[in-house]
Amino acid sequence: MGIKKNIKKLINEPTEMSIHEIKNILEFFGYKLDRIKGSHYMFAKENCDTIILPVHNQKNDRTYLKKVKDIVQKIFSYEEL
């Protein structure tokens, strides 16, 4: 699935997404997978908060997807200025 489809899927508030889809979205916006500790994936970007996502069965649920969606929407609003 392409990055545009992944972003549209995220914006439409799915109940879950795979860590691979989320990783692609975050990397598109400049985040890097900093480390994996147990079941927690930690994404970092210079001058931004670290994003920690617990991953079980290679999926993330709605609660954590909302955090990623909020970040994506902030970036879009800054790019529009």
Biopython code that builds the backbone (N, CA, C, O; Angstrom):
import numpy as np
from Bio.PDB.StructureBuilder import StructureBuilder

atoms = [
    (1, "MET", "N", (0.852, -1.180, 0.000)),
    (1, "MET", "CA", (0.000, 0.000, 0.000)),
    (1, "MET", "C", (0.891, 1.234, 0.000)),
    (1, "MET", "O", (1.877, 1.284, 0.736)),
    (2, "GLY", "N", (0.560, 2.217, -0.808)),
    (2, "GLY", "CA", (1.353, 3.436, -0.908)),
    (2, "GLY", "C", (1.163, 4.350, 0.277)),
    (2, "GLY", "O", (0.227, 4.190, 1.061)),
    (3, "ILE", "N", (2.062, 5.311, 0.400)),
    (3, "ILE", "CA", (2.037, 6.225, 1.538)),
    (3, "ILE", "C", (0.758, 7.055, 1.568)),
    (3, "ILE", "O", (0.214, 7.304, 2.644)),
    (4, "LYS", "N", (0.273, 7.485, 0.411)),
    (4, "LYS", "CA", (-0.964, 8.270, 0.380)),
    (4, "LYS", "C", (-2.143, 7.455, 0.896)),
    (4, "LYS", "O", (-2.984, 7.970, 1.634)),
    (5, "LYS", "N", (-2.203, 6.190, 0.511)),
    (5, "LYS", "CA", (-3.286, 5.323, 0.988)),
    (5, "LYS", "C", (-3.176, 5.097, 2.489)),
    (5, "LYS", "O", (-4.186, 5.063, 3.192)),
    (6, "ASN", "N", (-1.942, 4.940, 2.983)),
    (6, "ASN", "CA", (-1.751, 4.762, 4.422)),
    (6, "ASN", "C", (-2.204, 5.993, 5.201)),
    (6, "ASN", "O", (-2.852, 5.870, 6.240)),
    (7, "ILE", "N", (-1.863, 7.179, 4.698)),
    (7, "ILE", "CA", (-2.260, 8.420, 5.371)),
    (7, "ILE", "C", (-3.775, 8.576, 5.343)),
    (7, "ILE", "O", (-4.376, 8.936, 6.355)),
    (8, "LYS", "N", (-4.401, 8.309, 4.196)),
    (8, "LYS", "CA", (-5.863, 8.392, 4.108)),
    (8, "LYS", "C", (-6.512, 7.408, 5.071)),
    (8, "LYS", "O", (-7.505, 7.729, 5.723)),
    (9, "LYS", "N", (-5.950, 6.212, 5.156)),
    (9, "LYS", "CA", (-6.478, 5.211, 6.078)),
    (9, "LYS", "C", (-6.385, 5.722, 7.516)),
    (9, "LYS", "O", (-7.325, 5.556, 8.293)),
    (10, "LEU", "N", (-5.263, 6.339, 7.873)),
    (10, "LEU", "CA", (-5.074, 6.878, 9.214)),
    (10, "LEU", "C", (-6.062, 7.998, 9.503)),
    (10, "LEU", "O", (-6.645, 8.046, 10.587)),
    (11, "ILE", "N", (-6.254, 8.888, 8.558)),
    (11, "ILE", "CA", (-7.170, 10.023, 8.743)),
    (11, "ILE", "C", (-8.613, 9.541, 8.933)),
    (11, "ILE", "O", (-9.392, 10.180, 9.640)),
    (12, "ASN", "N", (-8.966, 8.421, 8.305)),
    (12, "ASN", "CA", (-10.324, 7.871, 8.429)),
    (12, "ASN", "C", (-10.560, 7.102, 9.720)),
    (12, "ASN", "O", (-11.603, 6.466, 9.876)),
    (13, "GLU", "N", (-9.614, 7.148, 10.645)),
    (13, "GLU", "CA", (-9.713, 6.560, 11.972)),
    (13, "GLU", "C", (-10.082, 5.074, 11.966)),
    (13, "GLU", "O", (-11.178, 4.704, 12.386)),
    (14, "PRO", "N", (-9.174, 4.232, 11.495)),
    (14, "PRO", "CA", (-9.431, 2.790, 11.531)),
    (14, "PRO", "C", (-9.339, 2.269, 12.965)),
    (14, "PRO", "O", (-8.818, 2.956, 13.843)),
    (15, "THR", "N", (-9.834, 1.077, 13.199)),
    (15, "THR", "CA", (-9.744, 0.497, 14.538)),
    (15, "THR", "C", (-8.339, -0.009, 14.825)),
    (15, "THR", "O", (-7.925, -0.068, 15.983)),
    (16, "GLU", "N", (-7.596, -0.377, 13.773)),
    (16, "GLU", "CA", (-6.212, -0.792, 13.949)),
    (16, "GLU", "C", (-5.454, -0.661, 12.637)),
    (16, "GLU", "O", (-6.036, -0.660, 11.553)),
    (17, "MET", "N", (-4.132, -0.549, 12.770)),
    (17, "MET", "CA", (-3.235, -0.507, 11.615)),
    (17, "MET", "C", (-1.994, -1.306, 11.971)),
    (17, "MET", "O", (-1.659, -1.460, 13.145)),
    (18, "SER", "N", (-1.321, -1.810, 10.959)),
    (18, "SER", "CA", (-0.094, -2.564, 11.220)),
    (18, "SER", "C", (1.043, -1.609, 11.548)),
    (18, "SER", "O", (1.028, -0.445, 11.145)),
    (19, "ILE", "N", (2.015, -2.104, 12.271)),
    (19, "ILE", "CA", (3.176, -1.289, 12.616)),
    (19, "ILE", "C", (3.937, -0.897, 11.351)),
    (19, "ILE", "O", (4.548, 0.171, 11.305)),
    (20, "HIS", "N", (3.906, -1.734, 10.343)),
    (20, "HIS", "CA", (4.581, -1.422, 9.079)),
    (20, "HIS", "C", (3.959, -0.174, 8.435)),
    (20, "HIS", "O", (4.681, 0.697, 7.951)),
    (21, "GLU", "N", (2.627, -0.086, 8.428)),
    (21, "GLU", "CA", (1.942, 1.081, 7.858)),
    (21, "GLU", "C", (2.261, 2.345, 8.656)),
    (21, "GLU", "O", (2.516, 3.403, 8.079)),
    (22, "ILE", "N", (2.245, 2.229, 9.980)),
    (22, "ILE", "CA", (2.529, 3.380, 10.832)),
    (22, "ILE", "C", (3.980, 3.820, 10.672)),
    (22, "ILE", "O", (4.272, 5.015, 10.609)),
    (23, "LYS", "N", (4.881, 2.854, 10.606)),
    (23, "LYS", "CA", (6.312, 3.159, 10.424)),
    (23, "LYS", "C", (6.528, 3.920, 9.122)),
    (23, "LYS", "O", (7.294, 4.883, 9.090)),
    (24, "ASN", "N", (5.860, 3.501, 8.044)),
    (24, "ASN", "CA", (5.986, 4.195, 6.760)),
    (24, "ASN", "C", (5.504, 5.635, 6.852)),
    (24, "ASN", "O", (6.129, 6.540, 6.299)),
    (25, "ILE", "N", (4.397, 5.847, 7.546)),
    (25, "ILE", "CA", (3.852, 7.203, 7.694)),
    (25, "ILE", "C", (4.819, 8.077, 8.482)),
    (25, "ILE", "O", (5.139, 9.189, 8.062)),
    (26, "LEU", "N", (5.282, 7.577, 9.622)),
    (26, "LEU", "CA", (6.181, 8.373, 10.452)),
    (26, "LEU", "C", (7.507, 8.656, 9.743)),
    (26, "LEU", "O", (8.039, 9.761, 9.850)),
    (27, "GLU", "N", (8.036, 7.685, 9.034)),
    (27, "GLU", "CA", (9.278, 7.914, 8.289)),
    (27, "GLU", "C", (9.072, 8.930, 7.172)),
    (27, "GLU", "O", (9.977, 9.707, 6.867)),
    (28, "PHE", "N", (7.901, 8.933, 6.567)),
    (28, "PHE", "CA", (7.585, 9.915, 5.532)),
    (28, "PHE", "C", (7.657, 11.336, 6.098)),
    (28, "PHE", "O", (8.049, 12.272, 5.401)),
    (29, "PHE", "N", (7.275, 11.485, 7.370)),
    (29, "PHE", "CA", (7.279, 12.800, 8.010)),
    (29, "PHE", "C", (8.552, 13.070, 8.803)),
    (29, "PHE", "O", (8.590, 13.991, 9.619)),
    (30, "GLY", "N", (9.595, 12.273, 8.571)),
    (30, "GLY", "CA", (10.898, 12.581, 9.138)),
    (30, "GLY", "C", (11.262, 11.861, 10.425)),
    (30, "GLY", "O", (12.356, 12.069, 10.952)),
    (31, "TYR", "N", (10.391, 11.033, 10.937)),
    (31, "TYR", "CA", (10.716, 10.264, 12.134)),
    (31, "TYR", "C", (11.538, 9.042, 11.745)),
    (31, "TYR", "O", (11.442, 8.537, 10.626)),
    (32, "LYS", "N", (12.348, 8.578, 12.695)),
    (32, "LYS", "CA", (13.144, 7.371, 12.476)),
    (32, "LYS", "C", (12.872, 6.404, 13.616)),
    (32, "LYS", "O", (12.679, 6.810, 14.761)),
    (33, "LEU", "N", (12.860, 5.121, 13.285)),
    (33, "LEU", "CA", (12.720, 4.108, 14.320)),
    (33, "LEU", "C", (14.008, 4.138, 15.135)),
    (33, "LEU", "O", (15.058, 3.699, 14.666)),
    (34, "ASP", "N", (13.919, 4.655, 16.352)),
    (34, "ASP", "CA", (15.094, 4.839, 17.197)),
    (34, "ASP", "C", (15.509, 3.529, 17.853)),
    (34, "ASP", "O", (16.686, 3.168, 17.852)),
    (35, "ARG", "N", (14.537, 2.826, 18.411)),
    (35, "ARG", "CA", (14.841, 1.534, 19.027)),
    (35, "ARG", "C", (13.554, 0.773, 19.301)),
    (35, "ARG", "O", (12.456, 1.330, 19.306)),
    (36, "ILE", "N", (13.734, -0.511, 19.526)),
    (36, "ILE", "CA", (12.630, -1.389, 19.914)),
    (36, "ILE", "C", (13.029, -1.990, 21.247)),
    (36, "ILE", "O", (14.086, -2.607, 21.377)),
    (37, "LYS", "N", (12.171, -1.802, 22.231)),
    (37, "LYS", "CA", (12.439, -2.359, 23.552)),
    (37, "LYS", "C", (11.230, -3.208, 23.938)),
    (37, "LYS", "O", (10.172, -2.689, 24.291)),
    (38, "GLY", "N", (11.411, -4.503, 23.862)),
    (38, "GLY", "CA", (10.296, -5.405, 24.118)),
    (38, "GLY", "C", (9.260, -5.244, 23.020)),
    (38, "GLY", "O", (9.555, -5.428, 21.839)),
    (39, "SER", "N", (8.046, -4.900, 23.421)),
    (39, "SER", "CA", (6.983, -4.706, 22.435)),
    (39, "SER", "C", (6.750, -3.234, 22.126)),
    (39, "SER", "O", (5.738, -2.889, 21.516)),
    (40, "HIS", "N", (7.665, -2.358, 22.533)),
    (40, "HIS", "CA", (7.499, -0.924, 22.316)),
    (40, "HIS", "C", (8.461, -0.418, 21.239)),
    (40, "HIS", "O", (9.675, -0.601, 21.324)),
    (41, "TYR", "N", (7.885, 0.212, 20.243)),
    (41, "TYR", "CA", (8.652, 0.831, 19.163)),
    (41, "TYR", "C", (8.771, 2.310, 19.494)),
    (41, "TYR", "O", (7.772, 2.960, 19.802)),
    (42, "MET", "N", (9.988, 2.847, 19.434)),
    (42, "MET", "CA", (10.221, 4.244, 19.761)),
    (42, "MET", "C", (10.729, 4.982, 18.531)),
    (42, "MET", "O", (11.771, 4.645, 17.967)),
    (43, "PHE", "N", (9.975, 5.988, 18.133)),
    (43, "PHE", "CA", (10.309, 6.792, 16.954)),
    (43, "PHE", "C", (10.770, 8.163, 17.419)),
    (43, "PHE", "O", (10.164, 8.760, 18.308)),
    (44, "ALA", "N", (11.841, 8.661, 16.817)),
    (44, "ALA", "CA", (12.396, 9.953, 17.207)),
    (44, "ALA", "C", (12.582, 10.849, 15.993)),
    (44, "ALA", "O", (12.813, 10.392, 14.874)),
    (45, "LYS", "N", (12.470, 12.148, 16.263)),
    (45, "LYS", "CA", (12.726, 13.163, 15.252)),
    (45, "LYS", "C", (13.335, 14.350, 15.975)),
    (45, "LYS", "O", (12.891, 14.716, 17.064)),
    (46, "GLU", "N", (14.341, 14.946, 15.376)),
    (46, "GLU", "CA", (15.020, 16.072, 16.001)),
    (46, "GLU", "C", (14.021, 17.188, 16.302)),
    (46, "GLU", "O", (13.176, 17.520, 15.471)),
    (47, "ASN", "N", (14.132, 17.759, 17.498)),
    (47, "ASN", "CA", (13.275, 18.858, 17.974)),
    (47, "ASN", "C", (11.804, 18.476, 18.100)),
    (47, "ASN", "O", (10.940, 19.353, 18.085)),
    (48, "CYS", "N", (11.504, 17.184, 18.223)),
    (48, "CYS", "CA", (10.127, 16.713, 18.398)),
    (48, "CYS", "C", (10.092, 15.682, 19.521)),
    (48, "CYS", "O", (11.110, 15.083, 19.868)),
    (49, "ASP", "N", (8.915, 15.490, 20.073)),
    (49, "ASP", "CA", (8.746, 14.476, 21.103)),
    (49, "ASP", "C", (8.940, 13.089, 20.516)),
    (49, "ASP", "O", (8.630, 12.843, 19.350)),
    (50, "THR", "N", (9.456, 12.189, 21.337)),
    (50, "THR", "CA", (9.580, 10.791, 20.938)),
    (50, "THR", "C", (8.195, 10.162, 20.960)),
    (50, "THR", "O", (7.393, 10.436, 21.853)),
    (51, "ILE", "N", (7.922, 9.326, 19.983)),
    (51, "ILE", "CA", (6.650, 8.614, 19.904)),
    (51, "ILE", "C", (6.911, 7.167, 20.295)),
    (51, "ILE", "O", (7.740, 6.487, 19.691)),
    (52, "ILE", "N", (6.193, 6.710, 21.311)),
    (52, "ILE", "CA", (6.338, 5.331, 21.772)),
    (52, "ILE", "C", (5.038, 4.600, 21.481)),
    (52, "ILE", "O", (3.970, 4.999, 21.945)),
    (53, "LEU", "N", (5.141, 3.524, 20.709)),
    (53, "LEU", "CA", (3.965, 2.748, 20.333)),
    (53, "LEU", "C", (4.118, 1.302, 20.797)),
    (53, "LEU", "O", (5.054, 0.617, 20.385)),
    (54, "PRO", "N", (3.204, 0.832, 21.656)),
    (54, "PRO", "CA", (3.225, -0.586, 22.001)),
    (54, "PRO", "C", (2.643, -1.383, 20.839)),
    (54, "PRO", "O", (1.612, -1.011, 20.278)),
    (55, "VAL", "N", (3.293, -2.457, 20.488)),
    (55, "VAL", "CA", (2.848, -3.250, 19.341)),
    (55, "VAL", "C", (2.608, -4.685, 19.799)),
    (55, "VAL", "O", (3.500, -5.340, 20.339)),
    (56, "HIS", "N", (1.396, -5.152, 19.574)),
    (56, "HIS", "CA", (1.034, -6.521, 19.908)),
    (56, "HIS", "C", (0.426, -7.158, 18.663)),
    (56, "HIS", "O", (-0.510, -6.612, 18.078)),
    (57, "ASN", "N", (0.946, -8.294, 18.264)),
    (57, "ASN", "CA", (0.502, -8.985, 17.049)),
    (57, "ASN", "C", (0.680, -8.108, 15.810)),
    (57, "ASN", "O", (-0.122, -8.175, 14.878)),
    (58, "GLN", "N", (1.729, -7.289, 15.803)),
    (58, "GLN", "CA", (2.062, -6.398, 14.677)),
    (58, "GLN", "C", (0.971, -5.373, 14.383)),
    (58, "GLN", "O", (0.907, -4.855, 13.269)),
    (59, "LYS", "N", (0.106, -5.068, 15.363)),
    (59, "LYS", "CA", (-0.974, -4.097, 15.175)),
    (59, "LYS", "C", (-0.945, -3.045, 16.275)),
    (59, "LYS", "O", (-0.422, -3.283, 17.363)),
    (60, "ASN", "N", (-1.507, -1.892, 15.982)),
    (60, "ASN", "CA", (-1.734, -0.831, 16.954)),
    (60, "ASN", "C", (-3.215, -0.527, 16.997)),
    (60, "ASN", "O", (-3.891, -0.560, 15.969)),
    (61, "ASP", "N", (-3.726, -0.229, 18.189)),
    (61, "ASP", "CA", (-5.154, 0.045, 18.289)),
    (61, "ASP", "C", (-5.452, 1.537, 18.156)),
    (61, "ASP", "O", (-4.548, 2.356, 17.990)),
    (62, "ARG", "N", (-6.718, 1.862, 18.232)),
    (62, "ARG", "CA", (-7.222, 3.207, 17.976)),
    (62, "ARG", "C", (-6.590, 4.281, 18.860)),
    (62, "ARG", "O", (-6.331, 5.390, 18.393)),
    (63, "THR", "N", (-6.340, 3.965, 20.124)),
    (63, "THR", "CA", (-5.782, 4.949, 21.056)),
    (63, "THR", "C", (-4.454, 5.501, 20.554)),
    (63, "THR", "O", (-4.241, 6.713, 20.568)),
    (64, "TYR", "N", (-3.574, 4.632, 20.119)),
    (64, "TYR", "CA", (-2.256, 5.061, 19.670)),
    (64, "TYR", "C", (-2.298, 5.624, 18.256)),
    (64, "TYR", "O", (-1.481, 6.473, 17.899)),
    (65, "LEU", "N", (-3.232, 5.160, 17.461)),
    (65, "LEU", "CA", (-3.389, 5.719, 16.114)),
    (65, "LEU", "C", (-3.805, 7.183, 16.192)),
    (65, "LEU", "O", (-3.411, 7.985, 15.345)),
    (66, "LYS", "N", (-4.599, 7.537, 17.203)),
    (66, "LYS", "CA", (-5.009, 8.926, 17.366)),
    (66, "LYS", "C", (-3.800, 9.816, 17.627)),
    (66, "LYS", "O", (-3.745, 10.941, 17.128)),
    (67, "LYS", "N", (-2.825, 9.328, 18.406)),
    (67, "LYS", "CA", (-1.602, 10.106, 18.647)),
    (67, "LYS", "C", (-0.852, 10.360, 17.343)),
    (67, "LYS", "O", (-0.400, 11.476, 17.086)),
    (68, "VAL", "N", (-0.723, 9.326, 16.527)),
    (68, "VAL", "CA", (-0.028, 9.464, 15.248)),
    (68, "VAL", "C", (-0.812, 10.400, 14.333)),
    (68, "VAL", "O", (-0.223, 11.234, 13.645)),
    (69, "LYS", "N", (-2.126, 10.267, 14.322)),
    (69, "LYS", "CA", (-2.976, 11.131, 13.483)),
    (69, "LYS", "C", (-2.815, 12.599, 13.892)),
    (69, "LYS", "O", (-2.727, 13.473, 13.030)),
    (70, "ASP", "N", (-2.776, 12.871, 15.197)),
    (70, "ASP", "CA", (-2.597, 14.247, 15.671)),
    (70, "ASP", "C", (-1.280, 14.829, 15.186)),
    (70, "ASP", "O", (-1.218, 15.993, 14.791)),
    (71, "ILE", "N", (-0.226, 14.018, 15.216)),
    (71, "ILE", "CA", (1.084, 14.474, 14.744)),
    (71, "ILE", "C", (1.041, 14.779, 13.248)),
    (71, "ILE", "O", (1.558, 15.803, 12.799)),
    (72, "VAL", "N", (0.426, 13.887, 12.487)),
    (72, "VAL", "CA", (0.315, 14.088, 11.033)),
    (72, "VAL", "C", (-0.459, 15.365, 10.732)),
    (72, "VAL", "O", (-0.072, 16.133, 9.851)),
    (73, "GLN", "N", (-1.545, 15.596, 11.454)),
    (73, "GLN", "CA", (-2.342, 16.799, 11.215)),
    (73, "GLN", "C", (-1.583, 18.072, 11.587)),
    (73, "GLN", "O", (-1.744, 19.096, 10.921)),
    (74, "LYS", "N", (-0.762, 18.030, 12.634)),
    (74, "LYS", "CA", (0.059, 19.202, 12.993)),
    (74, "LYS", "C", (1.052, 19.502, 11.887)),
    (74, "LYS", "O", (1.239, 20.659, 11.511)),
    (75, "ILE", "N", (1.686, 18.469, 11.368)),
    (75, "ILE", "CA", (2.674, 18.664, 10.300)),
    (75, "ILE", "C", (2.010, 19.242, 9.061)),
    (75, "ILE", "O", (2.548, 20.154, 8.433)),
    (76, "PHE", "N", (0.835, 18.711, 8.705)),
    (76, "PHE", "CA", (0.115, 19.242, 7.546)),
    (76, "PHE", "C", (-0.243, 20.699, 7.748)),
    (76, "PHE", "O", (-0.124, 21.495, 6.816)),
    (77, "SER", "N", (-0.683, 21.074, 8.953)),
    (77, "SER", "CA", (-1.080, 22.457, 9.177)),
    (77, "SER", "C", (0.132, 23.384, 9.094)),
    (77, "SER", "O", (-0.002, 24.514, 8.625)),
    (78, "TYR", "N", (1.326, 22.935, 9.542)),
    (78, "TYR", "CA", (2.524, 23.751, 9.428)),
    (78, "TYR", "C", (2.959, 23.886, 7.972)),
    (78, "TYR", "O", (3.410, 24.954, 7.558)),
    (79, "GLU", "N", (2.828, 22.824, 7.200)),
    (79, "GLU", "CA", (3.231, 22.860, 5.794)),
    (79, "GLU", "C", (2.330, 23.784, 4.981)),
    (79, "GLU", "O", (2.763, 24.353, 3.979)),
    (80, "GLU", "N", (1.079, 23.934, 5.410)),
    (80, "GLU", "CA", (0.142, 24.785, 4.666)),
    (80, "GLU", "C", (0.448, 26.267, 4.861)),
    (80, "GLU", "O", (0.054, 27.091, 4.035)),
    (81, "LEU", "N", (1.164, 26.626, 5.969)),
    (81, "LEU", "CA", (1.467, 28.038, 6.231)),
    (81, "LEU", "C", (2.468, 28.606, 5.267)),
    (81, "LEU", "O", (2.820, 29.781, 5.364)),
]
sb = StructureBuilder()
sb.init_structure("model")
sb.init_model(0)
sb.init_chain("A")
sb.init_seg("    ")
for serial, (resi, resn, name, xyz) in enumerate(atoms, 1):
    if name == "N":
        sb.init_residue(resn, " ", resi, " ")
    sb.init_atom(name, np.array(xyz, "f"), 0.0, 1.0, " ", f" {name:<3s}", serial, name[0])
structure = sb.get_structure()
